[in-house]
Each structure stands twice: as structure tokens, then as C-alpha cells.
Amino acid sequence: MYGAPVRVSRRGVTGVGLSNRRLYWLAVALTVAVAPTVPAVAQIASPGTAPAKGPDAPRSKPSDPATVPATGPDAPIVPEAEFDAALPPLSSDLNAPLETMAPLPPLQPATTTPAPTPSPATPASPAAGLQVGQSASAIAPEDPELARPLAPIAAFDTAPLETAADIKDRDAPEIKYETVVKGLDELELTDAFKGLSALREGKGEAANATQVAARAREDEALAVRLMKSIGYYDGSAISTIEQIPETPGKLRAIVSATPGRLYSLSSVTINAPATVPADLIRSSLPLKVGDPIAAARIQGAEANVALALPRQGYPFGKVGERDILLDDVTPTGAYTLPVETGPRSSFGQITTAGDAVFDLDHLNVFPRFRTGELYDNRRADDLRDALVATSLFSTVTVVPQRTGRPGPDGTEQVDLLVTQSKGKYRSLSGLAGYSTGQGFTVEGNFTHRNLFPPEGALIAGAVAGTQQQGLSATFRRSNAGKRDRTVSLIASALRQDYDAYDALTATIAGKVSYDSTPIWQKKFTYAYGFELVGTNESVFDFGLGDRRRGTYFIAALPGQAMFDRSDSLLNPTKGYRLKINLSPETSVRGAVRPYVRGMVEATGYYPVGESLVIAGRARVGMIGGIERDDLAPSRRYYGGGGGSVRGYGYQRLGPLDPQGNPVGGRSLNEFALEARYRFGDFGIVPFIDAGQAYDSSTPKGSDLQYGAGIGGRFYTNFGPMRVDVATPLNPRPGDGKVALYISIGQAF
């Protein structure tokens, strides 16, 4: 067998590679054993007297014992007992010193004892050593090359050897080849093969035919692996390289696959402790007898078990290494899966470690489970996501910990260890946009998210634009006593200068809200609060026929409710939203005038294929209980602009004063329709809008103004960048021909 070691037995030596020198010294050893009284020097001086042994020794026929001589060169091998008795005793002490060897007699000078003439039967050779009395100089003259000093190591060429397959970027002729795959189409493996093929990766070019053959051999193994992955364990593949006729220098590499028989499951066995319910693991493993032994199917089934266990009260469950015993006769495979379930568990307490961003009292605001409920890792993941959403951690983990404490229904309580690591609390943010009628607008905010722990943020903001400038300060407490509940206090001062009015406004407001976030888009959100507003505004007085300034004090209790069934907060592609705003208010300007402002807005999104979404919006607003001229101009309804009817200037829709400026109204209706077509990170959006503002407290639905245009979208990870160009379809005197809008996010 290749690679087997040489074996030495008591009766001889078997193997390959014994030299003449080894046979010679073996003969010497045997001579010493048979005649120990003969001096060793005499044996060396008289070569050729030892019995001949080994594969070249003459032998007699075993069937004729009379022909075997008793002595001489053809004497039989020394008996085993005599051979063992002649061996010197061996010591069992490995550390014992070696025995001393008797010194040989000194060599005689060559002048007095000439070297004997070698016997023809035993020619003298360097392999046999020097003869007694022979001078070393008589063997051969000294080679002068041996006396020369070695060359410096730096003079040697250390470049590695190079084979023909290694040649790259040389002037050697390049070989073209084409790849042909046979036998994989029926198995639907051709696409997978092409994606991993070494021949395909070479793009039909190689340095030589050896390189093409090497790639083909790799693809043979690839084809076999792919066939085994779907249950063809007898599959084989062979590659051939052939010259394409009438095309010199071009080869054809053919990989031919033969799938053989398809192996299927003959049994499905699960080795696991009892669970509750009893069929928890088996029902979570979608494998049955007769299914093909396909790797993807089996791995997916096992992954399903790994997901189901921690969702059904087994947080420490582990899926072991499967075993499939193939039967070549059937052909089938017996499938066995070991599973360690661990104890059935329920939720215990929250513990914490690491940097203390939150204490235990605030951490207990986040869980959506109660102590004693059956463990479900989805709720543990929900707790971790809620902590991540605070943006106060650099890292945060939630890991179940065994306690040994008994829980209800025979479960073991599991504590959740929250490991905290502080993040950066301060941030700067900005927003810029442009639209016809509003000009440029730039907003900036500085936020300290944990200035008043826990989660007490201070936000300082500023807005600078063509038609508005202002400052604001906001205190915000997130997860205030309840998860996802936010309490805000706002103070702001704002200057606005529009065609409809110019105003200097100071506001103090408070709000309690339950909002969606980029991580959590909630199906239902709400907000309620208060506003105290003092504003000095210019307004057109129809009685005077000119503008005048007036000061208004306003108290309001705004509220909002929103139902969101869309699939995205910033870029929805399906679903709908319904938002309702209602604000009881009172205006104090010489007299107290209570009124109610309300607005309903509905949006819908309908996908048409993978690249096109039809989006629509309808909005209706009403103000009841007060005359228009008693309302502060900033509290009236206006139409037109980038978030309303595009193509018209900001707040340009609605009643106009004799000077051609808008004066606003007490009701509003708007409609919009978009076709959002996306290709990669870009999109094109044709749209049409309609709307009008009315002096009456309810919208009439007549005298609608229409605008149409087209927009471009650049999609980023934080939302789409929007550029819309629109024109009015039925403009009035003074309306522009083209309007431009640039902002972040969809129009609705």
C-alpha cells in the first residue's frame, strides 16, 4: 500500500531501498554472532568470507534438501534461537550510558603495507569503507571544487519556480475558451452553477490549456456539490477539453453532470425532552417522509425550530447537529435531529449592568410583558428595540438569565439582563428647502437628549428664511411614566412676512403625544395639549379699504388622532392614513370670541407592479362659530404651495383683497393624485392637484383651481429628496406660470 512504512520482522527485512552497505554490515553482524572468537579486524581484512544472504544469494529448491550444503556461502540462515542468544543483553534503563567500543588497531602506513588487491567477488568501493593499511589518499584525488568557499547567500536566485499555469500578464499567447454545461438544466441548477463556476469567472480567457483544465476540475466538484445539495448523492461529473474545429487557439470546456438517483427521507426522528405542547418541535419542523434530502429545505426546517422554541417559553433551546444515515439500496436517508430545550420559562425581573444610562425604575417603563407571563423572545427583542429608539446608547443588549426560581405552571422564571453602554447625548440637525412663494427656508436644531435624566431633552431651534425668521426652545420628556408617551413644553418667537399677512408672534404651548418613530410606525397615534398665543398682525380691513395692524390673544386646546395603515412613515407604497385635527379656540380682541377649527385628511397608496405607486390625497377644513374678519389672519385657511395645490404661490388660493393679496377663508378643500415611478435610487412623479379656500364656514366644492406638473425623486436612507415643477392649469390674474418646490419627503 502507498505510504505504508517498512516492516522489520525477526525472519528478515521486507521493504524497498536497502543499500549494499546495509547488507554488508548485516553480514558482519551475523558473522560476529556465529564466531565471536574471531577478531573483528580479521573479518574486515578478509572480505567475502561471510555467508551470502539477501535477495541476491543463491538458493536451493526446498523440495531437494540433499542439495543444501552444511557450510559455506550457501549455509542456511542462522536459527532463530541461536540468533537471539548471540544478541548482547539490552538494558531497560533508557538513561544508561552507551557501552564503550573496543578500539580498532591503528592503520599501518601505506609504504609498509600495500593495499590488498580486492577479490573479484567483493570489489572494493567507497561504500565498503577503507581496507586495513589502505591510505585515504589512494581512494581518489581531492576535488578542488570542495576547497572553494561557499558563495554569499545574496548571490543566489530566490525567485520561486513558475509553472505554465502561473503565467500572467506576459506576452505569451492567450487562450480563448467557451463553457458548456450539461445535465443541470433538468435539476434547475444551471443558474447556481454559473454564479459559482471557476470557468465562468475566468470570462473565457486563460493563459494556457493547463489553466482551463484546472478550472474545469474545480467545476466538476462544484457540480457534484450542487447535485448533493438537492438530494442527488450518487451524482457525478466529468469535464472534457476539446479544440473547437476551424477555430485555432480556442477551446471548449464541457462539464457533464449525471445526477443519478434522488434520495428521500425514510424517517424523521427527533431526540428531545418532552415539551408543552407535546408536538411543539415536530409541528415546527416541516419535514415528512418522502421529502427529498435537500440541504436548503432541511436547514430552513431546522431554523424554524430554532425560532419556535424561544417564542413558546424555551429561551435556552438549541438545535443540535443533524444525522442522516443514507441507504444506497433504497435510496433513502434516516433523518435524526437532537434538540436541547432547556427549562420551560416565564418572565422574571429586569436586571442591569454597565454604564447606568437608565435606572431600574425607568427601565421597567419599557417592557410590554408582565412578570409570570410565558417567555416569548419577541417581547425581549421589543424591549431592546425600544431602548435603541431612545438614541441614548452606543450599545445595549438584552439577554435572558436563568435564576432557578419557580414560576407559575411549573415554569422557571428568567430575568432579563440589560447591559447598557452610554452613547452621545448631543446632536446638531438641519433642514433646508425652497418653494415659490416662500423662498428659501433653513432650519437648525441643537439637541441634548438627556440633559434632565431620564430622557429629558432640551432642544434649541432657529429658522431663517426669505419670509420667516424665529427662535424656539423645547423641553421634551420621552417615555414619560409610560412607554411611547411624550410630554413637551415649547416657547417660541416668530416673524412672518407673507402676501396674506405679516406677523410678530410669541407662543407658549404644551403637548402630550403618542407618536410614531422611524423605528416604530404605530397604527394609532394621538396628541393633545394647549396653546397660548400673542400675535400682532397686519390685516386688510374691508371697512377702511386698507390694511391695518391688530393684536390678538388666542387660547386653544388642540387635539389630533391619526390612523396609519401604510407600510412606511417617510415613503409609503401601500395602505392608507386618516388624520383628524380638532381645536377649540377663543380669540380675545376687544371681546371673547370662541370658535372651533377642524380638518380631516385622508391619503391612500396603491402599488401597480413593483415600480409604480398611485398615491392620492383629499383634505377638508372648516372653522365654525366666528366671522372671518374676527379671526387672526394666521389662524385662517389658505390654499396653494408645495404642500397644497402645486403650481400656485404659497397661500395664494382663496378670497383676495382689492390689492390682489389673499385674505384667507374659513373652509378649504384639496385633492391630489400622483403616479410615483421608481427606478433604482431615482424616481419620476407626474401629478395633478386641485383645491380652493372659501369665505364660508363649509367648503363649496366649486371654483377649484388646478395645477399639474412633474417631479423628480432621489431616494436616500432617511427619505426621498423631492424636486417638483408645476404650472397652474386655470390661472387667475397675478398667478405665476411655473412654480418650483424642493424639500425632503414625499408631498403626502
C-alpha positions in Angstrom: 0.0 0.0 0.0 1.2 3.5 -0.9 2.6 5.2 2.1 3.0 2.1 4.3 6.1 2.0 6.4 8.9 -0.5 6.0 8.3 -3.6 8.3 11.2 -5.3 10.0 10.5 -8.9 11.3 12.6 -11.4 13.1 12.9 -13.6 10.0 14.2 -10.9 7.7 13.6 -7.5 6.2 10.8 -6.7 3.8 10.5 -3.4 2.0 12.3 -1.2 -0.5 15.5 0.7 -0.5 18.1 -1.4 1.5 21.6 -0.4 0.3 24.6 -2.6 -0.3 26.2 -1.1 2.8 23.3 -2.2 5.0 23.5 -5.8 3.7 27.3 -5.8 4.2 27.1 -4.7 7.9 24.2 -7.2 8.4 26.6 -10.0 7.2 29.3 -8.7 9.6 26.8 -8.8 12.5 25.8 -12.4 11.7 29.5 -13.5 11.4 30.2 -12.0 14.9 27.2 -13.8 16.3 28.3 -17.2 14.9 32.1 -17.0 15.6 32.6 -14.5 18.4 36.2 -15.6 18.9 37.3 -14.4 15.5 38.8 -10.9 15.8 36.8 -8.2 14.1 39.9 -6.8 12.4 40.4 -10.2 10.7 36.9 -10.2 9.4 37.2 -6.7 7.9 40.6 -7.6 6.4 39.2 -10.7 4.8 36.1 -9.7 3.0 33.9 -12.2 1.2 34.0 -15.0 3.8 30.7 -14.3 5.4 27.7 -16.3 4.3 25.8 -14.7 1.4 22.3 -13.6 2.4 19.6 -11.4 0.9 17.6 -11.5 -2.2 20.7 -12.0 -4.4 22.0 -15.0 -2.6 21.8 -18.4 -4.4 19.1 -20.6 -3.1 18.3 -24.3 -3.4 15.0 -25.8 -4.1 13.0 -26.6 -0.9 12.0 -29.9 -2.4 15.6 -31.2 -2.5 17.1 -31.0 1.0 20.0 -33.2 0.0 21.5 -30.5 -2.2 21.7 -28.0 0.7 25.4 -27.7 1.9 26.0 -27.6 5.6 28.7 -24.9 5.4 30.0 -22.3 3.0 28.4 -19.5 1.2 25.1 -21.4 0.8 24.7 -22.2 4.5 21.2 -21.8 5.8 20.1 -18.8 7.8 21.2 -18.9 11.5 18.4 -20.5 13.6 16.3 -18.1 15.5 17.2 -19.3 18.9 20.9 -19.1 18.1 20.4 -15.6 16.7 18.6 -14.4 19.8 21.3 -15.9 22.1 24.1 -14.1 20.2 22.5 -10.6 20.7 24.0 -8.6 23.5 21.8 -8.0 26.6 19.7 -4.8 26.4 19.2 -2.6 29.4 15.7 -1.3 30.3 17.2 1.9 31.6 16.9 4.5 28.8 19.2 6.9 30.6 22.1 4.3 30.9 25.4 5.3 29.2 26.3 3.7 25.9 28.8 0.7 26.1 32.3 1.6 25.1 33.6 0.1 21.8 36.9 -1.6 21.7 39.4 0.5 19.7 40.5 -0.8 16.3 44.2 -1.5 15.7 45.9 1.5 14.2 46.2 1.6 10.5 49.6 0.8 9.1 51.4 3.2 6.8 50.8 2.7 3.1 54.5 2.4 2.4 55.0 -0.8 4.5 51.6 -2.5 3.9 50.3 -2.1 0.4 46.6 -2.2 -0.2 45.5 -5.7 -1.0 44.0 -6.4 -4.3 40.2 -6.6 -4.0 38.8 -10.0 -4.6 36.8 -10.3 -7.8 33.8 -11.5 -5.8 33.9 -8.4 -3.5 35.2 -5.4 -5.3 36.4 -2.5 -3.2 34.3 0.5 -3.2 33.9 3.6 -1.1 30.6 2.2 0.1 32.5 -0.7 1.8 34.9 1.6 3.6 38.7 1.7 3.8 40.7 -1.6 3.9 43.2 -2.1 6.6 46.5 -0.5 5.7 45.0 1.5 2.8 45.8 5.2 2.6 42.8 7.6 2.3 44.6 9.4 -0.5 44.6 6.3 -2.5 40.8 6.3 -2.9 40.5 9.3 -5.1 42.3 12.6 -5.7 40.8 15.6 -3.8 38.2 17.5 -5.8 39.4 21.2 -6.0 35.8 22.4 -6.0 35.4 21.1 -2.4 38.1 23.5 -1.2 36.4 26.6 -2.6 34.4 28.9 -0.2 30.6 29.0 -0.5 29.1 31.8 -2.5 27.3 34.6 -0.5 23.6 33.8 0.0 22.6 37.1 -1.6 24.1 35.8 -4.8 21.5 33.0 -5.1 18.4 33.5 -7.3 15.5 33.1 -4.8 12.6 33.5 -7.3 10.1 30.7 -6.9 9.7 28.2 -9.7 6.9 29.1 -12.1 4.6 26.7 -13.9 2.9 27.2 -17.2 -0.4 27.7 -15.3 1.0 30.6 -13.3 1.9 32.8 -16.2 0.1 36.1 -16.0 0.4 39.4 -17.8 3.1 38.1 -20.1 3.4 38.2 -23.9 2.6 34.5 -24.1 -0.4 33.8 -26.4 -3.7 33.9 -24.6 -6.2 31.0 -25.0 -9.9 31.7 -25.5 -12.4 29.1 -24.4 -16.2 28.7 -24.1 -18.0 26.8 -21.3 -20.8 24.3 -21.9 -22.7 22.7 -19.0 -24.8 19.6 -19.5 -27.1 17.8 -17.2 -28.0 20.6 -14.8 -31.0 22.2 -16.6 -33.3 19.4 -15.6 -32.4 20.0 -12.0 -32.7 23.8 -12.2 -29.1 24.2 -11.1 -27.7 25.9 -14.1 -28.1 29.4 -12.7 -26.5 28.4 -9.4 -23.6 26.7 -11.3 -23.0 29.8 -13.4 -22.9 32.0 -10.4 -20.1 29.9 -8.8 -18.3 28.4 -11.8 -14.5 28.9 -12.0 -14.7 28.6 -15.8 -17.3 31.4 -15.9 -15.3 33.5 -13.5 -12.4 33.3 -16.0 -14.6 35.1 -18.6 -13.5 32.7 -21.4 -9.8 33.6 -21.2 -6.8 31.7 -19.8 -3.0 31.7 -20.0 -2.8 28.1 -21.2 -4.7 24.9 -21.6 -3.5 23.7 -18.2 -5.3 26.5 -16.5 -8.5 25.8 -18.4 -8.3 22.1 -17.3 -7.7 23.1 -13.7 -10.8 25.3 -13.7 -12.8 22.5 -15.3 -11.8 20.2 -12.5 -13.0 22.7 -9.9 -16.3 22.9 -11.7 -16.6 19.1 -11.7 -16.5 19.3 -7.9 -18.9 22.2 -7.9 -21.5 20.3 -10.0 -21.3 17.3 -7.6 -21.8 19.6 -4.6 -24.8 21.3 -6.1 -26.4 17.9 -7.0 -25.9 16.7 -3.5 -27.4 19.8 -2.1 -30.8 18.9 -3.6 -30.6 15.2 -2.8 -28.7 13.5 -5.6 -26.0 11.9 -3.6 -24.9 9.5 -6.4 -24.3 12.4 -8.7 -21.0 12.6 -10.7 -19.5 15.0 -13.1 -16.7 14.9 -15.7 -15.0 17.6 -17.7 -13.5 17.4 -21.1 -11.4 20.0 -23.0 -11.6 19.9 -26.8 -10.4 22.0 -29.7 -13.2 23.9 -31.5 -13.0 22.8 -35.1 -11.9 25.5 -37.6 -11.2 27.9 -34.7 -7.4 27.7 -33.9 -6.5 28.8 -30.4 -10.0 28.4 -29.0 -11.1 25.6 -26.7 -14.4 24.2 -25.5 -14.7 23.2 -21.8 -17.6 20.8 -21.3 -18.8 19.9 -17.8 -21.2 17.0 -18.0 -23.2 16.1 -14.8 -25.0 12.9 -14.2 -27.4 13.2 -11.2 -28.1 9.6 -10.5 -30.9 8.7 -8.1 -32.8 11.1 -5.9 -32.5 10.3 -2.1 -35.6 11.0 0.1 -36.3 10.8 3.8 -37.3 7.4 5.0 -37.9 8.5 8.6 -37.8 11.7 10.7 -36.7 11.3 14.3 -36.4 14.0 17.0 -34.4 13.3 20.1 -35.6 15.9 22.6 -37.2 16.1 26.1 -41.0 16.4 26.5 -42.3 19.9 25.7 -45.5 21.8 26.2 -47.4 21.4 23.9 -46.2 17.9 23.2 -45.9 18.4 19.4 -44.1 21.8 19.7 -40.9 20.7 18.0 -42.4 18.2 15.5 -45.0 20.7 14.3 -42.3 23.4 13.9 -40.2 21.0 11.7 -41.8 21.0 8.3 -40.2 17.7 7.1 -42.0 14.5 6.3 -41.2 11.0 5.0 -40.7 11.1 1.2 -39.3 14.6 1.1 -36.1 14.9 -0.9 -33.0 15.3 1.2 -32.4 18.9 0.0 -29.9 21.0 2.1 -31.9 24.3 1.8 -35.1 22.6 2.8 -33.7 20.8 5.8 -31.7 23.8 7.0 -34.8 26.0 6.7 -36.9 23.5 8.7 -34.3 23.4 11.5 -34.1 27.2 11.6 -37.9 27.2 12.1 -37.5 25.0 15.2 -34.8 27.4 16.5 -37.3 30.3 16.1 -40.3 28.5 17.6 -38.7 27.3 20.8 -37.9 30.8 22.3 -41.3 32.1 21.2 -43.1 29.3 23.2 -41.3 29.5 26.5 -37.9 27.9 25.8 -35.3 30.7 25.7 -32.4 28.3 26.1 -33.4 25.8 23.4 -30.7 24.6 21.0 -30.9 22.6 17.8 -28.1 20.0 17.6 -26.2 18.6 14.7 -28.4 16.5 12.4 -27.6 13.0 11.4 -28.7 11.5 8.1 -27.9 7.8 7.5 -28.1 7.1 3.8 -29.2 3.7 2.4 -27.7 3.1 -1.1 -30.2 0.3 -1.8 -33.5 2.2 -1.3 -32.2 5.1 -1.9 -33.3 6.9 1.2 -31.9 8.5 4.3 -32.9 8.2 8.0 -33.0 11.7 9.5 -32.3 12.3 13.2 -32.3 15.7 14.9 -31.2 16.2 18.5 -32.7 19.2 20.3 -32.0 20.6 23.8 -35.0 22.5 25.0 -33.8 23.7 28.4 -36.4 24.6 31.1 -39.8 26.0 30.1 -39.6 29.6 31.4 -41.6 32.7 32.2 -40.6 36.3 32.5 -39.0 37.3 35.8 -37.3 40.7 36.6 -35.1 43.1 34.8 -31.6 43.5 35.9 -28.9 45.8 34.6 -25.1 46.1 34.2 -22.7 48.5 32.5 -23.0 52.3 32.2 -26.1 53.4 34.0 -28.0 55.4 31.4 -31.3 54.4 33.0 -32.0 53.1 36.5 -34.2 50.1 37.1 -37.3 52.3 37.7 -37.1 53.8 34.2 -36.1 50.5 32.6 -39.3 49.0 33.9 -41.3 51.6 31.8 -40.3 49.8 28.5 -41.4 46.1 28.8 -44.7 45.0 27.1 -44.9 41.9 29.3 -45.6 41.2 32.9 -43.8 39.0 35.5 -45.0 35.5 35.3 -46.1 35.5 31.6 -44.8 32.8 29.4 -41.4 33.7 27.9 -41.5 35.0 24.3 -38.3 36.3 22.8 -40.2 38.7 20.5 -41.1 40.7 23.6 -37.5 40.6 24.7 -36.5 41.9 21.3 -39.2 44.6 21.5 -37.6 45.8 24.8 -34.2 46.0 23.2 -35.6 47.9 20.2 -37.4 50.4 22.5 -34.1 51.1 24.3 -32.3 51.6 20.9 -35.0 54.1 19.8 -34.1 56.4 22.7 -30.7 57.2 20.9 -29.0 57.3 24.2 -26.9 54.2 24.0 -23.9 53.3 21.9 -24.7 49.6 22.5 -27.4 47.9 24.5 -28.2 44.2 24.9 -31.0 42.2 26.5 -30.1 38.6 27.4 -32.2 36.0 29.4 -30.6 34.7 32.5 -31.5 31.5 34.4 -32.5 32.0 38.1 -33.8 28.7 39.3 -36.8 30.5 40.8 -40.0 28.6 40.2 -42.7 30.3 38.2 -46.3 29.6 37.5 -47.4 26.4 35.8 -44.1 24.7 36.6 -42.0 27.1 34.7 -38.7 28.7 35.8 -38.5 32.5 36.0 -36.0 34.1 33.7 -34.5 37.5 34.4 -33.5 39.8 31.5 -30.1 41.3 31.9 -29.9 44.8 30.2 -26.3 45.7 29.6 -26.0 49.5 29.0 -23.3 51.5 27.2 -23.6 55.3 27.1 -23.9 57.0 23.7 -23.5 60.6 22.7 -26.3 62.9 24.0 -25.7 66.0 21.9 -26.5 66.4 18.2 -27.0 69.0 15.6 -29.6 68.8 12.8 -30.6 70.9 9.9 -33.2 71.2 7.1 -33.3 73.4 4.0 -35.9 73.9 1.3 -37.2 76.2 -1.4 -40.6 76.9 -2.8 -42.1 79.6 -5.0 -44.0 82.0 -2.7 -42.0 81.1 0.4 -38.5 81.4 -0.9 -35.6 79.7 0.9 -36.0 78.3 4.4 -33.2 77.0 6.6 -33.8 75.4 10.0 -31.3 74.2 12.6 -31.6 72.5 15.9 -29.2 71.7 18.8 -30.4 68.8 21.0 -29.2 67.5 24.3 -31.2 64.3 24.6 -30.6 63.6 28.3 -30.0 67.0 30.0 -32.7 66.2 32.5 -32.5 62.4 33.2 -34.1 60.2 32.4 -34.8 61.2 28.7 -35.3 64.9 29.5 -34.2 66.7 26.3 -33.6 70.4 25.6 -33.9 71.4 22.0 -32.9 74.9 20.8 -34.0 75.7 17.3 -33.7 78.6 14.8 -35.3 79.2 11.5 -34.1 81.7 8.9 -35.8 82.2 5.6 -36.8 84.7 3.0 -40.2 85.2 4.6 -39.8 83.9 8.2 -37.3 84.1 11.0 -37.6 82.8 14.5 -36.2 81.1 17.7 -37.6 78.3 19.8 -36.8 76.3 22.9 -38.4 72.9 23.7 -38.3 70.7 26.8 -39.3 67.2 25.9 -39.6 64.2 28.2 -39.8 60.9 26.3 -41.4 57.7 27.7 -42.8 59.9 30.5 -44.1 57.5 33.0 -45.4 55.3 30.2 -43.7 53.8 27.1 -44.0 56.0 23.9 -45.7 58.8 25.8 -44.0 62.2 25.2 -44.6 65.4 27.1 -43.4 68.7 25.5 -43.2 72.3 26.6 -42.5 74.9 23.8 -41.7 78.6 23.8 -41.1 80.4 20.5 -40.9 83.8 18.9 -41.5 84.1 15.1 -41.6 86.8 12.5 -43.5 86.1 9.3 -43.9 88.2 6.2 -46.3 86.8 3.5 -48.6 88.3 0.9 -51.6 87.4 3.1 -50.2 88.9 6.3 -47.1 89.8 8.3 -47.0 88.9 11.9 -44.9 89.0 15.1 -45.9 86.0 17.2 -45.0 84.7 20.6 -46.2 81.2 21.7 -46.2 79.1 24.8 -47.5 75.6 24.3 -47.7 72.2 25.9 -48.4 68.8 24.4 -48.8 65.2 25.4 -48.4 62.8 22.4 -48.2 59.2 21.4 -46.2 59.3 18.2 -44.7 57.1 15.5 -40.9 57.0 15.1 -38.7 55.8 12.3 -38.2 52.5 14.3 -41.9 52.2 15.3 -44.6 53.2 12.9 -47.7 52.9 15.1 -51.2 52.2 13.7 -52.8 54.7 16.0 -51.3 57.9 17.4 -52.7 60.9 19.2 -51.8 64.3 20.7 -53.5 66.8 22.9 -52.4 70.0 24.6 -52.7 73.7 24.9 -51.5 76.9 23.2 -51.3 80.5 24.4 -50.6 82.8 21.5 -50.0 86.6 21.4 -49.6 88.0 17.9 -49.5 91.3 16.2 -50.6 91.1 12.5 -51.4 93.3 9.6 -54.9 92.6 8.1 -56.9 94.2 5.3 -59.9 96.0 6.7 -62.7 96.0 4.1 -64.5 98.7 6.0 -61.4 101.0 5.8 -60.4 99.7 2.4 -56.8 99.4 3.5 -54.5 97.4 5.8 -54.2 97.9 9.5 -52.4 96.1 12.3 -54.2 94.3 15.1 -53.2 92.4 18.2 -54.8 89.1 19.0 -54.6 86.9 22.1 -55.6 83.3 21.4 -56.1 80.3 23.7 -56.5 76.9 22.1 -56.8 73.2 23.1 -55.7 71.4 20.0 -56.1 67.6 19.6 -55.2 65.2 16.9 -55.8 61.5 16.1 -54.3 59.5 13.3 -54.9 56.0 12.0 -52.0 54.8 9.9 -52.2 51.6 7.9 -49.4 52.5 5.4 -46.2 50.5 5.1 -43.7 53.3 5.6 -43.5 56.5 7.6 -41.4 58.5 5.0 -42.1 56.7 1.7 -45.3 54.7 1.8 -46.1 52.4 -1.1 -49.4 50.8 0.1 -52.1 51.3 2.7 -53.8 54.4 3.8 -53.8 57.1 6.5 -56.6 59.1 8.2 -55.9 62.2 10.3 -58.3 64.3 12.2 -57.5 67.6 13.8 -59.8 69.5 16.2 -59.0 72.6 18.1 -61.5 74.6 20.3 -60.1 78.1 20.5 -61.0 81.6 21.7 -59.8 84.9 20.3 -59.6 87.9 22.6 -59.6 91.2 20.7 -61.9 93.6 22.5 -64.2 90.7 23.1 -64.0 86.9 23.7 -65.0 85.1 20.5 -64.9 81.2 20.9 -64.8 79.1 17.8 -63.7 75.6 16.6 -61.1 74.8 13.9 -61.2 71.3 12.4 -59.6 69.4 9.5 -59.9 65.9 8.1 -57.2 64.5 5.8 -57.1 61.1 4.1 -54.3 59.6 1.9 -54.1 56.3 0.1 -51.3 54.4 -1.7 -51.9 51.6 -4.2 -49.0 49.7 -5.8 -49.2 48.8 -9.5 -46.4 46.3 -10.0 -43.0 46.7 -8.3 -42.0 50.1 -9.6 -45.2 52.2 -9.8 -47.4 53.5 -6.9 -50.6 55.5 -7.4 -51.0 58.0 -4.4 -53.9 60.2 -3.7 -55.0 62.7 -1.1 -58.1 64.5 0.0 -58.3 67.3 2.7 -61.2 69.2 4.0 -61.0 72.0 6.7 -63.7 74.1 8.4 -63.9 76.9 11.0 -67.2 77.5 12.8 -68.5 79.9 15.3 -66.7 83.1 14.2 -66.7 85.6 11.3 -63.7 85.6 9.1 -62.7 89.2 9.8 -62.7 88.4 13.6 -60.1 85.7 13.1 -56.4 86.4 13.3 -55.1 86.1 9.7 -52.6 83.4 10.8 -55.5 81.2 12.1 -57.4 81.2 8.8 -57.2 78.6 6.0 -55.2 79.2 2.8 -54.6 77.1 -0.3 -51.6 76.8 -2.7 -48.0 75.9 -2.3 -45.8 72.8 -2.1 -47.9 71.0 0.5 -51.2 72.1 -1.0 -52.1 72.8 -4.7 -48.8 73.0 -6.6 -48.4 75.5 -9.4 -49.8 78.3 -7.3 -47.9 80.5 -4.9 -47.9 79.9 -1.2 -51.3 80.8 0.3 -52.5 82.3 -3.0 -55.7 80.4 -3.3 -58.9 81.8 -1.7 -60.5 85.2 -1.5 -58.4 88.2 -2.5 -58.5 91.8 -1.3 -58.8 94.7 -3.7 -54.9 94.9 -3.8 -54.8 91.3 -5.1 -53.5 89.8 -1.8 -55.1 86.7 -0.3 -57.1 87.2 2.9 -57.8 83.6 3.7 -61.1 81.8 4.5 -63.0 79.7 6.9 -63.0 76.5 4.9 -60.8 74.6 2.5 -60.8 71.5 0.2 -57.8 70.0 -1.6 -57.3 66.9 -3.8 -54.1 65.5 -5.3 -53.1 62.5 -7.4 -49.6 61.2 -8.1 -48.0 58.4 -10.1 -44.7 57.5 -8.4 -42.5 55.6 -10.7 -39.2 54.4 -9.2 -36.1 53.0 -10.9 -33.2 52.3 -8.5 -32.5 55.3 -6.3 -34.3 57.7 -8.6 -37.9 58.3 -9.4 -40.3 60.3 -11.7 -43.6 61.6 -10.3 -46.2 63.2 -12.6 -49.1 64.8 -10.6 -52.2 66.8 -10.7 -53.6 68.9 -7.8 -56.9 70.8 -7.2 -58.2 72.9 -4.4 -59.7 76.2 -3.1 -60.2 78.2 0.1 -63.7 79.7 0.8 -65.0 82.5 2.9 -67.9 80.3 4.1 -67.6 78.0 7.1 -68.1 74.9 4.9 -66.3 74.2 1.6 -68.5 74.6 -1.6 -66.5 72.3 -3.9 -66.8 74.8 -6.8 -64.3 77.2 -8.4 -61.5 74.7 -8.0 -58.0 75.8 -9.2 -56.0 73.1 -10.9 -52.2 72.6 -11.1 -50.2 69.9 -12.8 -46.5 69.1 -13.1 -43.8 66.5 -12.8 -41.3 65.8 -10.0 -38.0 64.0 -9.5 -37.1 61.9 -6.5 -33.7 60.8 -5.2 -34.2 58.1 -2.6 -31.9 58.1 0.5 -31.9 56.0 3.7 -33.6 58.8 5.6 -36.3 59.6 3.0 -36.7 60.9 -0.6 -35.3 64.2 -1.8 -38.1 65.9 -3.7 -38.0 68.4 -6.6 -41.3 69.3 -8.1 -42.1 71.7 -11.0 -45.7 72.7 -11.6 -47.8 75.1 -13.5 -51.4 76.3 -12.9 -53.9 74.9 -15.4 -56.5 77.7 -14.9 -54.5 80.6 -13.6 -56.0 83.8 -12.3 -54.6 87.3 -12.9 -51.3 87.5 -10.9 -50.6 83.8 -10.8 -47.2 82.7 -12.0 -46.6 80.4 -14.9 -44.2 78.0 -13.2 -43.6 77.1 -9.5 -40.6 75.1 -8.1 -40.5 73.1 -4.8 -37.5 71.5 -3.2 -37.8 69.6 0.1 -37.3 66.3 1.9 -40.0 63.7 1.9 -43.0 63.0 -0.4 -45.6 65.6 -0.8 -48.0 63.5 1.2 
